[in-house]
């Protein structure tokens, strides 16, 4: 449990020092000392440096503190947040709480007991701001829980987290939130004509499915659609991935998990917005029924698709998901998100995600979302010559462009199924997973990328 409270004598505590330390570096906080009083009270001092502390830094610093207190086996302590929120205002409390969740996180297999959350009292808040601080604390707890949930799902081994496992996990979580759900299984998908999804998923003995989540927080107002790629195992199909990239194929459902967690957080916080989240779930394996380059398939939209690369499967399943949102859920605007291309990693590394859009208005809300979350995104340009790369001689569209502009053409492929709705495309292939920590406190493996940005984007819409 994490709460706002007053300083108590005799309780273990964390303090953040903003002077007499080395220059501030994003990844190099200086731990000052660990001291023990005569009463047996542990005091942990962490230096922040003298530069301005951003929202991202608040989360890093608190994650460092939580991780250190966990190694000291201290499960109950107080942390003085006053030095952390001097530059961020009270919204920094939300990030501080998320940092605690991040700092204590550890990987475990599905079904294993999760680590218990420590009892942390955040002190140093002015008495006149207690009510607002408590609201930020509650919001931070909901978002911390949501991101932790995503990490658990994305870190789960592929053989223990197949498409229907994914669906059942999300359905179980949504039972605790005001979210209505529909699950379409393989036979229903075929009947509906979702052949872009089933053409990928039929390659596996673990059948594909489509999960729809609806949260109505402001009846009668506009509805935003969120579509997240949910490939629980991606071998690349006949365009087989290289051996050095195979260890990451279980995490190709990170975006779908992020969509589920964002919908959950919005519902738990009763944010007055309307959102429909859709996750196409499948495996991309090799079998006698697998797609091969040169195939032409149909889709839920009615468009014919020429298959040029079987490892470009994420955009295929998103095409059906986006078409469903437009045709059946009557959404007013749509955002699709995926771990989609290696090209975005080559551009931005593991700290920044790539984006495309056809709506400056919609994108301004997204910008406010990632400003509040502390995550990093960069908008890419779209020109006619890139659109032309997807033209096919034998179908309506190809699922692959040229050997360049890969992130842009992948997004443009999905846009072709939006029917000109305001649209944003987000490629988190580089930010959803890290093998080496970029920031202090960041756990290795799944990061929970985009959950908080999607949440804050929708909150801005409210």
C-alpha positions in Angstrom: 0.0 0.0 0.0 1.3 3.5 -0.9 -0.3 6.5 0.7 0.2 10.2 1.6 1.0 10.9 5.2 3.0 12.7 7.8 6.6 12.1 9.0 6.8 9.5 11.8 9.7 9.2 14.1 11.2 5.7 14.3 10.2 4.6 10.8 12.7 3.7 8.1 13.0 6.5 5.6 14.3 7.6 2.2 15.6 11.1 1.6 16.5 12.8 -1.7 19.4 15.3 -1.6 19.6 18.1 -4.2 23.0 19.5 -3.4 26.7 18.5 -2.7 26.6 15.7 -5.3 28.0 15.0 -8.7 26.5 16.7 -11.7 23.1 15.2 -12.6 23.1 12.6 -15.4 20.0 10.8 -16.6 21.4 7.3 -16.0 23.8 8.1 -13.1 22.2 9.0 -9.8 24.5 9.0 -6.9 23.5 7.1 -3.8 24.9 9.1 -0.9 24.8 6.7 2.0 22.9 4.2 4.0 22.9 5.0 7.7 21.4 3.3 10.8 20.3 5.3 13.8 20.7 4.1 17.4 17.0 3.1 17.3 17.7 0.8 14.4 16.1 3.0 11.8 17.6 2.8 8.3 18.1 6.1 6.5 18.7 5.9 2.7 20.1 9.1 1.1 20.0 9.4 -2.7 21.5 12.4 -4.6 19.5 13.9 -7.4 22.0 16.4 -8.7 21.3 20.1 -9.1 19.6 20.2 -12.5 15.8 20.4 -13.0 14.1 17.1 -12.1 11.6 15.9 -14.8 8.7 13.6 -14.5 10.8 10.8 -15.9 13.5 11.5 -13.3 11.1 11.4 -10.4 10.1 7.8 -11.5 13.8 6.8 -11.9 14.8 8.2 -8.5 11.9 6.5 -6.6 12.5 3.3 -8.5 16.1 3.3 -7.3 15.0 3.9 -3.8 12.4 1.2 -3.9 14.8 -1.3 -5.4 17.5 -0.5 -2.7 15.0 -0.8 0.1 13.8 -4.2 -1.3 17.4 -5.5 -1.3 17.7 -4.3 2.4 14.5 -6.4 3.0 12.6 -3.3 4.3 8.9 -3.6 3.4 7.7 -0.5 5.3 9.2 2.9 5.1 8.5 6.6 4.4 9.9 8.7 1.5 10.2 12.5 1.5 8.9 13.6 -1.9 9.3 17.3 -1.3 12.7 17.6 -3.2 11.2 15.6 -6.1 8.2 17.7 -6.7 9.8 21.1 -6.6 10.2 21.2 -10.4 7.2 19.0 -11.4 4.4 20.2 -9.1 2.1 17.6 -7.4 1.8 15.5 -10.6 5.3 14.2 -9.7 3.6 12.2 -6.9 2.0 10.0 -9.6 5.3 9.2 -11.2 6.9 8.6 -7.7 4.3 6.0 -7.0 4.8 4.4 -10.4 8.5 4.3 -9.7 7.9 2.2 -6.6 6.0 -0.4 -8.7 8.9 -0.3 -11.2 11.6 -0.6 -8.6 10.2 -3.7 -6.9 9.2 -5.5 -10.1 10.7 -9.0 -10.7 10.0 -11.5 -13.4 8.0 -14.6 -12.5 6.1 -17.3 -14.4 2.4 -17.3 -14.9 0.7 -18.7 -11.8 3.6 -17.9 -9.5 3.0 -15.6 -6.5 3.7 -11.9 -7.2 6.0 -9.9 -5.0 4.1 -7.9 -2.4 3.9 -4.2 -2.6 5.8 -2.4 0.2 4.0 -0.1 2.6 5.3 3.3 1.7 4.2 6.6 3.2 5.0 9.6 1.0 5.8 12.6 3.2 6.7 16.2 2.7 3.4 17.3 1.1 2.0 20.7 2.2 -1.1 20.2 4.3 -3.1 22.5 2.0 -2.4 20.1 -0.9 -3.2 16.8 0.7 -6.4 16.1 -1.1 -4.9 16.7 -4.6 -1.8 14.7 -3.6 -3.9 11.7 -2.5 -5.7 11.8 -5.9 -2.3 11.7 -7.7 -1.2 8.9 -5.4 -4.3 6.8 -6.2 -3.8 7.4 -9.9 -0.2 6.4 -9.7 -1.2 3.2 -8.0 -3.7 2.3 -10.7 -1.1 3.1 -13.5 1.7 1.2 -11.6 -0.6 -1.8 -11.3 -1.5 -1.6 -15.0 2.1 -1.4 -16.1 3.1 -4.3 -13.9 0.3 -6.3 -15.4 1.7 -5.6 -18.9 5.2 -6.6 -17.8 3.9 -9.9 -16.5 2.1 -10.7 -19.7 4.9 -9.7 -22.0 7.5 -11.5 -20.0 5.5 -14.8 -20.0 7.1 -17.6 -22.0 5.3 -18.2 -25.3 4.3 -21.8 -24.4 2.6 -20.6 -21.3 0.9 -17.6 -22.9 -0.9 -18.5 -26.1 -3.6 -16.5 -27.8 -6.5 -17.9 -25.7 -4.4 -17.6 -22.5 -3.9 -13.9 -23.4 -7.6 -13.5 -23.9 -8.6 -15.3 -20.7 -6.1 -13.2 -18.7 -7.5 -9.9 -20.0 -11.1 -11.1 -19.5 -10.3 -12.0 -15.9 -8.8 -8.6 -15.2 -11.7 -6.8 -16.7 -14.1 -8.5 -14.3 -12.9 -6.0 -11.7 -13.5 -3.0 -13.9 -16.6 -1.4 -15.6 -15.6 -2.8 -19.0 -17.7 -5.0 -21.2 -16.0 -7.5 -23.4 -16.6 -9.8 -26.4 -14.3 -12.6 -27.5 -14.5 -13.8 -31.1 -13.0 -17.3 -31.6 -11.5 -18.8 -34.7 -14.7 -20.2 -36.2 -16.5 -16.9 -35.6 -13.6 -14.9 -37.2 -13.9 -17.1 -40.3 -17.6 -16.5 -40.5 -17.1 -12.8 -40.1 -14.6 -12.7 -42.9 -11.6 -11.6 -40.8 -9.2 -13.4 -43.2 -6.2 -11.1 -42.7 -6.2 -12.3 -39.0 -7.0 -15.9 -39.7 -4.6 -16.2 -42.6 -1.8 -15.5 -40.1 -3.2 -17.4 -37.1 -4.1 -20.6 -39.0 -0.4 -21.4 -39.2 -0.6 -22.5 -35.5 -2.4 -25.3 -33.7 -3.2 -22.6 -31.1 -6.0 -20.8 -32.8 -6.4 -17.0 -33.2 -9.0 -14.9 -31.5 -10.1 -11.2 -31.3 -10.9 -9.5 -28.0 -13.1 -6.4 -27.8 -13.1 -4.2 -24.7 -15.6 -1.3 -24.3 -15.5 1.3 -21.6 -18.2 4.0 -21.7 -17.3 6.8 -19.3 -19.2 9.5 -21.2 -22.3 8.2 -23.0 -23.3 9.9 -26.2 -19.9 11.5 -26.8 -17.2 10.6 -29.3 -15.5 7.2 -29.2 -11.8 6.5 -29.6 -10.7 3.1 -30.9 -7.4 1.5 -29.8 -6.1 -1.4 -31.7 -3.1 -3.3 -30.3 -1.1 -6.1 -32.0 -1.3 -9.3 -30.0 1.1 -11.9 -31.6 2.1 -14.1 -28.7 4.7 -16.0 -30.8 6.2 -14.6 -33.9 8.7 -16.8 -35.8 8.4 -14.7 -38.9 6.6 -17.6 -40.7 8.4 -18.7 -43.9 10.3 -15.4 -43.9 11.9 -16.8 -40.8 13.5 -14.5 -38.3 17.3 -14.8 -37.7 18.4 -16.9 -34.7 19.7 -13.9 -32.8 16.3 -12.3 -32.7 14.3 -15.4 -31.7 14.4 -14.8 -28.0 12.2 -11.7 -28.3 9.4 -13.4 -30.3 7.3 -14.0 -27.2 6.9 -10.3 -26.6 5.2 -9.4 -29.9 1.9 -8.9 -28.0 3.3 -6.0 -25.9 1.1 -3.4 -27.7 -2.1 -5.5 -27.3 -1.2 -5.8 -23.6 -0.7 -2.0 -23.4 -4.1 -1.4 -24.9 -5.8 -3.7 -22.4 -4.0 -2.0 -19.5 -4.9 1.5 -20.7 -8.6 0.6 -21.0 -8.4 -1.0 -17.5 -6.8 2.1 -16.0 -9.2 4.5 -17.6 -12.1 2.4 -16.3 -10.7 2.1 -12.7 -10.2 5.9 -12.6 -13.6 6.5 -14.0 -12.2 8.9 -16.6 -15.1 10.4 -18.5 -14.2 9.2 -22.0 -15.5 6.4 -24.4 -13.0 3.9 -25.7 -13.1 0.6 -27.5 -10.0 -1.5 -27.4 -9.5 -4.3 -29.8 -6.7 -6.9 -29.7 -6.2 -9.4 -32.5 -4.4 -12.4 -30.9 -2.6 -15.1 -32.8 0.7 -16.9 -33.3 2.8 -16.7 -36.5 4.4 -20.1 -37.0 5.4 -22.3 -39.9 3.1 -25.1 -41.1 1.4 -26.5 -44.2 -1.3 -23.8 -43.9 1.1 -20.9 -43.5 1.2 -17.9 -45.8 4.0 -17.7 -48.3 5.2 -14.7 -50.3 3.1 -14.2 -53.4 -0.1 -15.2 -51.8 -3.2 -13.0 -52.1 -5.7 -12.9 -49.2 -8.9 -11.1 -48.4 -9.6 -8.9 -45.3 -12.5 -7.7 -43.2 -12.5 -4.5 -45.2 -13.0 -6.3 -48.5 -9.5 -5.2 -49.7 -7.3 -7.8 -51.3 -3.7 -8.0 -49.9 -0.6 -9.3 -51.7 1.8 -11.0 -49.3 5.4 -10.0 -49.9 6.8 -10.9 -46.5 5.3 -13.3 -43.9 7.1 -11.5 -41.1 5.1 -8.4 -41.9 2.1 -10.1 -40.1 1.4 -7.5 -37.5 0.0 -5.0 -40.0 -2.2 -7.8 -41.4 -4.0 -8.5 -38.1 -4.2 -4.8 -37.3 -5.9 -4.2 -40.7 -8.8 -6.4 -39.6 -8.9 -4.9 -36.1 -9.0 -1.4 -37.4 -11.7 -2.3 -40.0 -13.7 -3.8 -37.2 -13.5 -0.7 -35.1 -14.6 1.5 -38.0 -17.4 -0.7 -39.3 -18.9 -2.3 -36.2 -18.0 0.0 -33.3 -18.5 3.2 -35.2 -15.5 4.8 -33.6 -14.7 8.5 -34.4 -11.0 8.2 -34.5 -8.5 5.4 -34.2 -5.0 4.7 -32.8 -3.1 1.5 -33.7 -0.1 0.4 -31.8 2.4 -2.4 -32.4 5.9 -3.8 -32.0 6.0 -3.6 -35.7 9.3 -2.9 -37.4 13.0 -3.3 -36.9 13.4 -0.1 -38.9 12.1 2.0 -35.9 14.8 0.5 -33.7 17.5 1.4 -36.3 16.2 5.0 -36.2 15.6 5.6 -32.6 17.2 2.8 -30.6 15.4 1.7 -27.4 14.4 5.1 -25.9 12.0 6.5 -28.5 9.0 5.2 -30.4 8.0 6.2 -33.9 4.6 7.7 -34.8 2.6 8.7 -37.9 -0.7 10.5 -38.1 -3.2 12.2 -40.5 -4.6 14.5 -37.9 -2.7 17.4 -36.2 -5.6 17.8 -33.8 -5.6 14.2 -32.6 -1.8 14.2 -32.4 -1.8 17.2 -30.1 -3.7 15.1 -27.5 -1.2 12.3 -28.0 1.6 14.8 -27.4 0.0 15.9 -24.2 -0.3 12.2 -23.2 3.4 11.5 -23.6 4.4 14.8 -21.9 2.5 13.6 -18.8 3.9 10.1 -19.0 7.5 11.0 -19.5 7.8 8.6 -22.5 9.4 9.6 -25.8 7.8 9.6 -29.3 8.8 11.1 -32.6 6.5 11.9 -35.5 7.6 10.7 -38.9 6.7 12.4 -42.2 4.4 10.9 -44.9 4.8 11.7 -48.6 3.2 10.4 -51.8 6.2 8.4 -52.9 6.0 6.3 -49.7 2.3 5.7 -50.2 3.1 4.5 -53.8 5.5 1.8 -52.4 2.5 -0.2 -51.3 0.8 -0.4 -54.7 0.2 -3.9 -56.0 -0.2 -5.2 -59.5 -2.5 -8.1 -58.5 -4.2 -6.8 -55.3 -5.4 -3.7 -53.7 -2.3 -3.3 -51.5 1.0 -5.0 -50.7 2.0 -5.8 -47.1 5.5 -4.6 -47.7 7.2 -1.6 -49.3 10.8 -1.3 -50.3 14.0 -2.0 -48.3 13.8 1.5 -46.8 11.1 3.7 -45.1 10.0 0.5 -43.4 8.4 2.1 -40.3 6.5 4.6 -42.5 5.2 2.1 -45.0 4.1 -0.2 -42.2 2.0 2.5 -40.7 0.6 3.6 -44.1 -0.5 0.0 -44.7 -2.7 0.2 -41.6 -4.0 3.6 -42.5 -5.4 2.1 -45.7 -8.0 0.4 -43.5 -9.1 3.4 -41.4 -11.5 4.8 -44.0 -10.0 8.3 -43.5 -10.8 8.5 -39.8 -8.5 10.7 -37.7 -5.6 8.2 -37.1 -2.4 7.8 -35.2 0.1 4.9 -35.7 2.6 4.0 -32.9 5.5 1.7 -33.4 7.0 0.6 -30.0 9.3 -2.2 -31.3 12.3 -0.5 -29.7 10.7 0.6 -26.4 8.6 -2.3 -25.3 11.5 -4.5 -24.3 15.1 -3.8 -23.1 18.0 -6.3 -22.6 20.1 -3.6 -21.0 18.7 -0.9 -18.7 18.6 2.6 -20.1 17.4 4.2 -16.9 18.1 3.6 -13.3 15.3 1.4 -11.8 14.1 0.2 -15.1 13.6 -3.6 -15.1 15.1 -5.7 -17.8 12.7 -7.3 -20.2 9.2 -5.9 -20.7 8.9 -2.2 -20.0 5.2 -1.6 -20.1 5.7 1.0 -22.8 2.8 3.2 -23.9 0.3 2.3 -21.2 0.6 5.6 -19.4 0.8 7.6 -22.7 -2.5 6.1 -23.9 -4.1 6.7 -20.6 -3.1 10.4 -20.4 -4.0 10.9 -24.1 -7.5 9.8 -23.3 -7.6 11.8 -20.1 -6.7 14.9 -22.1 -9.6 14.1 -24.4 -11.8 14.2 -21.3 
